[in-house]
């Protein structure tokens, strides 16, 4: 896992107070964005995500029909049908409109749940990684239990209590991502805790809170951002799976995973496009997150 540059920084007025050997801080977002733009694959990922996000946000204005408006007489009409460029599904609903509206739901859940998991993992990982003692051990053992607990079963239990829907799907995505992100933070904090610059800060009398927030935290953010971005791609697929199983967004609300589920039932009756189009969108968005995640290490930590 990449970590921040630990080479000694030139001492000037802005860093004279930092302990000797402390890692250099990033030179700025402008440099990071320039390095990211130089990575064609990462730039492609950014472009895809921006386009999909903009199209989804603009669905109320771009969608040619209401996502639930149906023309039963034209059900399963194929791609290129006049007035329905991507065809219609088994209920006769316009696929273009449902894809646009479905992106609003799928992206919103993942973009809300994964950053929330990142924040929670920072709190847990920083405490458990820097502190020593029984509480830190118990906290990480609790995180390990999440690795062993089947998340589909977790989603079923949540659906039993709260009912299937966006909350159940979002909570399942959050708790699915949390143990992975916490392990990333925990491992990096433990590695940074033994560095010379941390020992120097302790020798100068810095408190544990100061060391964690001033010195260790900035060096944990890069690997967390990289892994969190990549994990978004997997969570898009996982969320689609929840909807496919009926544990996510409920009909008639449009959702990419639900569209795949409905289209799969009519694939043998001329409705292959109703399943393959949303599945293709899911794959493309997942790949875009992975492409962006692959480019972030060089952009955020070029000497890592």
SVG drawing of the C-alpha trace seen along z (x, -y; Angstrom):
<svg xmlns="http://www.w3.org/2000/svg" viewBox="-51 -32 68 50">
<polyline fill="none" stroke="black" stroke-width="0.4" points="0.0,0.0 1.5,-3.4 2.6,-5.8 3.6,-9.4 7.2,-10.4 9.4,-10.1 12.4,-12.0 13.6,-14.9 12.2,-18.2 14.3,-21.4 13.9,-23.4 12.3,-26.8 10.0,-29.1 7.0,-27.0 8.4,-23.7 10.9,-24.7 8.5,-23.5 8.1,-20.0 10.2,-17.2 13.3,-16.2 12.7,-13.5 9.0,-14.2 7.6,-13.4 7.1,-16.2 3.6,-17.4 2.0,-17.3 2.9,-20.2 -0.7,-21.0 -3.8,-19.9 -2.7,-21.7 0.3,-19.5 -1.7,-16.4 -4.3,-17.3 -1.6,-17.9 -0.1,-14.4 -3.6,-12.8 -4.3,-14.5 -1.1,-13.1 -2.3,-9.5 -4.6,-8.7 -6.3,-5.8 -7.1,-7.7 -8.2,-10.7 -10.5,-8.3 -12.0,-7.1 -12.6,-10.7 -14.2,-11.6 -16.5,-8.6 -17.6,-9.3 -18.2,-13.0 -20.3,-12.2 -22.3,-9.5 -22.8,-11.7 -23.9,-14.7 -26.3,-12.7 -27.8,-11.2 -28.2,-14.5 -29.7,-16.0 -32.2,-13.1 -35.3,-15.2 -34.4,-17.3 -32.6,-14.8 -34.9,-11.8 -37.3,-11.7 -40.0,-10.0 -41.0,-9.5 -39.1,-6.4 -42.3,-4.6 -44.3,-5.6 -45.2,-2.4 -46.3,-1.5 -47.4,2.1 -48.1,2.5 -44.4,1.9 -42.9,3.9 -39.4,5.3 -39.0,3.1 -35.3,3.3 -32.6,0.7 -33.2,-1.9 -37.0,-1.9 -38.3,-5.3 -38.7,-7.5 -36.9,-5.0 -33.3,-4.9 -32.3,-2.2 -35.5,-0.2 -38.1,0.7 -38.2,3.2 -40.7,5.9 -43.2,3.5 -42.8,1.1 -40.8,-1.5 -38.2,-3.6 -34.7,-2.2 -32.9,-5.5 -35.0,-7.2 -34.6,-4.4 -30.9,-4.3 -30.6,-8.0 -32.8,-7.9 -31.2,-4.7 -27.8,-6.3 -29.1,-8.9 -30.0,-6.1 -27.0,-3.8 -24.4,-6.5 -26.0,-8.4 -26.0,-5.3 -22.3,-4.4 -21.0,-8.0 -22.7,-8.4 -21.9,-5.0 -18.2,-4.6 -17.1,-8.1 -19.0,-7.5 -17.2,-4.2 -13.9,-6.1 -14.6,-8.5 -15.5,-5.7 -12.5,-3.7 -10.3,-6.7 -11.6,-7.1 -11.3,-3.4 -8.0,-2.8 -6.2,-5.8 -7.2,-4.9 -6.6,-1.2 -3.4,-1.6 -1.8,-4.2 -3.1,-3.2 -2.0,-0.1 -4.1,2.0 -7.1,4.1 -9.6,1.7 -7.6,1.4 -7.4,5.2 -11.1,5.6 -12.0,3.0 -10.0,4.7 -11.4,8.1 -14.9,6.6 -13.8,5.3 -12.5,8.8 -16.0,10.2 -17.4,8.1 -15.0,9.9 -16.6,13.2 -20.2,12.1 -22.0,12.7 -23.1,9.3 -26.1,10.7 -27.4,12.2 -26.8,8.8 -28.9,7.2 -31.6,9.7 -31.8,9.0 -31.8,5.2 -34.6,5.7 -36.6,7.7 -36.4,4.8 -36.5,1.7 -37.7,3.2 -35.8,3.4 -34.8,0.0 -32.1,-2.6 -31.4,-2.6 -30.9,1.1 -28.7,1.1 -26.7,-1.9 -26.1,-0.4 -25.0,2.9 -22.6,1.1 -21.2,-0.9 -20.6,2.1 -19.2,4.1 -16.6,1.4 -15.8,0.6 -13.6,3.6 -11.4,3.3 -10.9,-0.5 -10.2,-0.1 -7.6,2.5 -5.9,0.1 -5.8,-2.7 -4.8,-0.4 -1.9,1.1 -0.6,-2.3 -0.9,-3.8 1.1,-1.0 3.8,-1.4 4.0,-5.2 3.9,-4.9 7.4,-3.4 8.9,-6.0 11.7,-8.3 9.7,-11.4 7.0,-10.1 9.7,-9.2 11.1,-12.7 7.7,-14.2 7.3,-12.1 10.7,-13.2 9.7,-16.8 6.7,-16.3 3.9,-16.2 0.8,-14.5 -0.6,-11.4 -3.5,-13.3 -1.2,-15.9 1.0,-13.2 -1.9,-11.4 -3.7,-14.4 -0.6,-16.4 1.9,-13.8 0.3,-10.4 -3.1,-11.4 -1.8,-13.2 0.2,-10.0 -2.8,-7.8 -5.1,-9.8 -3.4,-8.9 -3.7,-5.1 -7.2,-5.5 -8.2,-7.7 -6.7,-5.2 -8.3,-2.2 -11.6,-3.9 -11.9,-5.0 -11.1,-1.5 -13.6,0.0 -16.3,-2.2 -16.1,-0.2 -16.7,3.0 -19.5,1.5 -21.3,0.4 -21.4,4.1 -22.3,5.2 -25.1,2.7 -26.4,4.0 -26.3,7.5 -28.4,6.4 -31.0,4.8 -30.9,7.9 -31.9,10.0 -34.6,7.6 -32.8,6.1 -32.1,2.7 -34.2,0.1 -37.8,1.4 -39.9,1.2 -41.1,-0.8 -38.2,-3.1 -35.4,-2.7 -32.2,-1.1 -29.4,0.5 -29.3,3.7 -33.1,4.0 -33.1,3.4 -30.7,6.3 -32.9,8.5 -36.0,7.6 -34.3,7.9 -32.8,11.3 -36.3,12.8 -37.1,11.9 -33.7,12.5 -35.1,15.6 -38.1,13.7 -36.3,10.9 -35.4,8.8 -31.6,9.3 -31.0,5.6 -33.1,4.9 -30.5,6.8 -27.3,6.2 -27.6,2.4 -27.8,1.7 -25.2,4.5 -22.8,2.7 -23.3,-0.6 -22.5,1.1 -19.3,2.6 -18.2,-0.7 -18.8,-2.7 -17.0,-0.1 -14.0,-0.1 -14.0,-3.9 -13.6,-3.9 -10.8,-1.3 -9.0,-3.4 -9.2,-6.5 -8.0,-4.5 -5.0,-3.1 -3.9,-6.7 -4.3,-8.2 -1.1,-6.8 1.1,-8.6 -1.0,-11.8 -1.1,-12.1 2.3,-10.5 4.6,-10.6 7.7,-9.5 5.8,-6.8"/>
</svg>
